[in-house]
Amino acid sequence: MPRYGRYNRLAVAAALLTLTAITSYYFSISAQHGGRRSVPVEEVSLHDDLDAQLSSPVRLKPIPKKIWQINYTHPKLVDLQEYMWSWIVKNPRHGYTLLNKEAAELFVRTHYGIDSRVTRTFMDLHNTILRSDYLRYLVLAVEGGVYSDLDTSAIKPVERWVPRSLKDRVHAVIGLEYDILDSETMLPRFVFEVQFCQWTLAISPRHPLMKQVVQNVTSALRQLAAEKNKTLKDLLPFNDDVLKTTGPAKWSEVVYEYLTRTTRTEISWKNFTGMEQPVIVADVMVVPINAFAVGIPHSGSSERNTEDTLARHHFQGSWRVGG
């Protein structure tokens, strides 16, 4: 399959450390194919549906050594080079890919078909925030690995996120972004008493959880456009629209549904509130608040990094919109 901007580490290092012209720096599409014949876009069936595209093997593969980041909303990568560099330096055995607009569109057309419902939805969608959210699900659904926002830094190597003895059992690592704890009222902008973040996550390729979130988000985007009497191209979402359509509220909804369906037991926020150690439910390892959300001013999060901290979000993104 084609590789999307996977430079060797010296090239990445040189690019990230070059201050001149870095504002326009993007990884380009590699012409190398890793020894296997790539399937031209034209050969992808126009009638392949998502079930066919993401049909999972009986046994899921381990979380692959791949790190993905997306640049839609940060014109000056120089401001983020230290964070980006942390993912590369701390994970020398992982492939690193940064997707820009052109690479993202090629990825979607290649893996989801030229005229599939997913591809039409993605290509018609012009809002960069919705697109960025949607794209991380589309990429991880096919390729798996680690996704993390550009304004996050790696604290521990990804190889240490899951204990060696559990690597064959754990096929997803998901962290908390909010925990109501003992409070009687929820903070604004949160939908679930315990809500999962999607600024950083790790998962096996073709995982049924990702298949479900792709399906749900695709439908939610089309429904949002219909409710606002807009085309996807002209869709201008408010904050709540983002959160509930492509963002952490939608992600959390699907995670709870997956865990409940897989275990045949009602899994809710009560299974995770106040957690101080990782909890494994089905094949998902849920990590505590300080793993991915250290430094936030709520949810019992520590101000400083702790032994639990795997990655840190610096909240320098510009995703918030009016409303």
Disulfide bonds with the S-S distance in Angstrom:
none
